[in-house]
Amino acid sequence: MTIEQMHLGMKVRHPQYGEGQVKALAGQLADIEFNDGVRQVSPELSGLQPAEARAELSGLTLPLTQLLAETVRRTVEELGCENPDATVQGLGSRWNGGRLVLHPGDEKTQSKEVPLEIFFHKIVMMRNNLRCLEQKINGHPQLNDGDKVELQQYITRCYGSMTTFNVLFRRKEDQFIGSTGS
């Protein structure tokens, strides 16, 4: 491995010291933090290898910007995240231009009005954050299956509580799904 192939924070594997992380690069030497401390190593002479997955693209037949845009789009889609413009498009057409009005019980206190597009955006962001939390729980390496199930039950109850707002969604498949009904 050459020093040019390395970057700060990169995980590497040394034949004698095991796995470490690159902390500094200077000239032809790298400071690498191993379990027993930081060592200065020559990547070319030491047999150092990457310890993380690497990708190499060759024969690319489309512009790099197009590849990156498609990769980001699919990643955002997989995470369940949406841009704000897509959020308003998900609002049922009968609600466009509508307002949410909150009237306090105390008549001396002023009412609060919020455009439905803004309220809907916040509901969708909550849904997306719950989806991301669900993915993080499922993929967490230190949680056992029992802990994951317990945390998932809290998320399911949150979804159930949010079904009240399903009436705002244009498409049924975008709605909250819960066992408690609306």
Backbone torsions as a table, in degrees:
resi	resn	phi	psi	omega
1	MET	NA	139.0	178.3
2	THR	-99.1	160.6	179.5
3	ILE	-62.6	-30.5	-179.6
4	GLU	-67.7	-23.7	-179.8
5	GLN	-82.8	-4.6	-174.3
6	MET	-101.5	158.6	174.6
7	HIS	-146.2	157.9	179.1
8	LEU	-60.6	137.2	179.6
9	GLY	87.8	-8.6	-179.0
10	MET	-65.5	140.2	175.5
11	LYS	-90.5	132.2	-178.5
12	VAL	-131.4	164.0	178.8
13	ARG	-124.8	126.1	178.9
14	HIS	-105.7	139.0	-177.1
15	PRO	-60.7	-28.7	-177.7
16	GLN	-102.2	-40.9	-172.7
17	TYR	-94.2	-10.6	179.2
18	GLY	87.0	-150.0	-175.7
19	GLU	-84.3	141.0	178.5
20	GLY	-149.3	-179.8	-179.0
21	GLN	-129.6	134.5	-178.7
22	VAL	-69.2	125.0	-179.4
23	LYS	-108.1	-29.0	-179.7
24	ALA	-156.6	150.4	176.6
25	LEU	-128.0	127.6	-179.9
26	ALA	-147.5	119.2	-179.8
27	GLY	61.8	-120.8	178.9
28	GLN	-107.5	15.3	-179.0
29	LEU	-119.5	151.9	178.2
30	ALA	-128.0	133.9	171.7
31	ASP	-87.3	120.6	-176.4
32	ILE	-125.0	130.4	178.6
33	GLU	-90.5	114.4	175.4
34	PHE	-103.8	176.9	179.8
35	ASN	-57.8	-32.7	-177.4
36	ASP	-95.7	11.2	177.2
37	GLY	126.1	-176.9	-178.2
38	VAL	-89.0	133.6	178.2
39	ARG	-127.9	145.2	175.8
40	GLN	-93.4	124.1	-171.2
41	VAL	-130.5	144.0	170.5
42	SER	-91.5	110.8	-175.6
43	PRO	-57.9	-38.4	-176.2
44	GLU	-72.5	-34.8	-174.4
45	LEU	-91.5	-17.3	-171.1
46	SER	-95.2	-7.9	-176.7
47	GLY	78.3	22.8	-179.5
48	LEU	-64.6	139.2	179.7
49	GLN	-132.2	152.8	174.8
50	PRO	-64.8	142.0	178.4
51	ALA	-108.2	6.6	179.1
52	GLU	-124.1	158.0	-179.6
53	ALA	-61.3	141.3	178.5
54	ARG	-126.7	152.0	178.1
55	ALA	-126.4	142.0	175.8
56	GLU	-128.7	128.5	179.1
57	LEU	-105.3	125.7	175.2
58	SER	-135.8	152.8	-179.4
59	GLY	66.0	31.2	-179.5
60	LEU	-66.0	123.9	-175.7
61	THR	-107.2	9.2	175.7
62	LEU	-132.0	158.0	-178.7
63	PRO	-60.0	143.2	-179.4
64	LEU	-57.5	-39.1	179.7
65	THR	-61.6	-36.8	178.6
66	GLN	-68.6	-41.7	177.1
67	LEU	-60.4	-46.5	-179.5
68	LEU	-65.9	-41.6	179.5
69	ALA	-61.9	-42.2	179.0
70	GLU	-67.3	-39.9	178.6
71	THR	-63.2	-45.5	179.5
72	VAL	-65.3	-43.8	179.8
73	ARG	-58.5	-45.8	-179.7
74	ARG	-68.1	-36.3	178.2
75	THR	-64.4	-47.0	178.6
76	VAL	-60.8	-41.4	178.8
77	GLU	-62.8	-44.2	179.8
78	GLU	-64.2	-35.8	-179.7
79	LEU	-78.2	-10.2	-179.9
80	GLY	77.8	19.4	179.3
81	CYS	-91.8	151.7	-179.2
82	GLU	-136.2	154.3	174.4
83	ASN	-83.1	157.7	-175.7
84	PRO	-57.8	-34.6	179.7
85	ASP	-64.7	-39.2	178.8
86	ALA	-66.0	-31.9	-179.7
87	THR	-61.5	-49.4	-178.1
88	VAL	-64.4	-33.6	178.0
89	GLN	-66.3	-26.0	179.2
90	GLY	-78.3	-12.1	178.7
91	LEU	-72.7	133.6	177.4
92	GLY	-55.3	137.2	-173.9
93	SER	-58.4	-30.7	-179.6
94	ARG	-67.2	-15.8	-178.3
95	TRP	-97.4	-10.4	-178.9
96	ASN	-57.9	131.0	-179.8
97	GLY	80.1	1.8	-179.2
98	GLY	-78.4	171.8	-179.4
99	ARG	-132.9	144.9	171.0
100	LEU	-99.2	123.9	-178.0
101	VAL	-117.4	126.6	177.7
102	LEU	-108.9	119.8	179.3
103	HIS	-106.3	117.9	178.9
104	PRO	-72.6	156.5	177.7
105	GLY	-67.7	-28.2	178.9
106	ASP	-86.9	113.9	-176.1
107	GLU	-65.0	-17.5	178.3
108	LYS	-77.3	-16.2	-178.8
109	THR	-92.0	139.2	-176.9
110	GLN	-72.1	143.8	174.6
111	SER	-71.0	160.3	179.0
112	LYS	-121.2	129.9	177.4
113	GLU	-116.7	135.6	178.8
114	VAL	-132.0	130.4	174.9
115	PRO	-58.8	138.1	-177.7
116	LEU	-61.4	-30.8	178.2
117	GLU	-60.5	-40.8	179.6
118	ILE	-70.3	-44.1	178.4
119	PHE	-61.9	-44.2	180.0
120	PHE	-62.3	-41.2	177.7
121	HIS	-57.8	-42.5	179.8
122	LYS	-66.8	-37.2	177.0
123	ILE	-63.9	-45.3	-179.6
124	VAL	-65.2	-39.8	178.2
125	MET	-63.7	-37.9	176.8
126	MET	-63.2	-44.6	177.8
127	ARG	-59.3	-45.7	-179.2
128	ASN	-65.1	-39.5	178.0
129	ASN	-66.4	-36.5	175.6
130	LEU	-64.8	-39.6	177.3
131	ARG	-63.1	-43.9	178.9
132	CYS	-63.9	-42.2	177.6
133	LEU	-60.9	-41.3	179.2
134	GLU	-60.7	-43.1	178.8
135	GLN	-65.6	-40.8	179.1
136	LYS	-64.9	-39.1	177.7
137	ILE	-64.4	-48.5	-178.1
138	ASN	-61.6	-33.9	-177.5
139	GLY	-95.7	2.5	-176.3
140	HIS	-70.7	123.4	-175.1
141	PRO	-73.6	-19.2	-174.7
142	GLN	-100.6	-3.3	177.4
143	LEU	-93.0	133.7	175.4
144	ASN	-81.9	171.3	-176.0
145	ASP	-60.2	-37.9	179.1
146	GLY	-62.8	-43.1	178.1
147	ASP	-64.4	-40.9	179.6
148	LYS	-62.0	-44.1	179.7
149	VAL	-62.9	-43.1	-179.7
150	GLU	-61.5	-45.5	179.5
151	LEU	-67.5	-36.7	177.7
152	GLN	-61.1	-34.3	179.8
153	GLN	-64.0	-36.5	176.4
154	TYR	-63.9	-42.7	179.4
155	ILE	-63.8	-42.9	178.6
156	THR	-59.6	-40.9	178.3
157	ARG	-66.7	-36.0	176.4
158	CYS	-63.3	-45.6	176.5
159	TYR	-57.4	-44.4	179.6
160	GLY	-59.0	-41.2	179.0
161	SER	-67.2	-29.0	-176.0
162	MET	-85.1	-6.7	-178.8
163	THR	-61.7	-19.2	176.3
164	THR	-55.3	-31.8	-175.3
165	PHE	-90.6	2.9	179.5
166	ASN	-58.9	-27.0	-179.0
167	VAL	-60.5	-22.1	-178.2
168	LEU	-78.9	-22.3	-173.3
169	PHE	-78.3	138.5	177.2
170	ARG	-70.0	-44.9	-176.2
171	ARG	-108.2	134.5	-178.1
172	LYS	-60.3	-37.2	-177.4
173	GLU	-68.2	-13.1	177.3
174	ASP	-89.8	-8.8	-173.9
175	GLN	-72.5	165.7	172.4
176	PHE	-74.2	142.3	177.5
177	ILE	-116.6	123.4	-179.9
178	GLY	-150.0	160.7	-176.8
179	SER	-87.8	-10.3	-175.2
180	THR	-87.7	-8.8	-179.3
181	GLY	74.4	-175.0	179.9
182	SER	-109.8	NA	NA
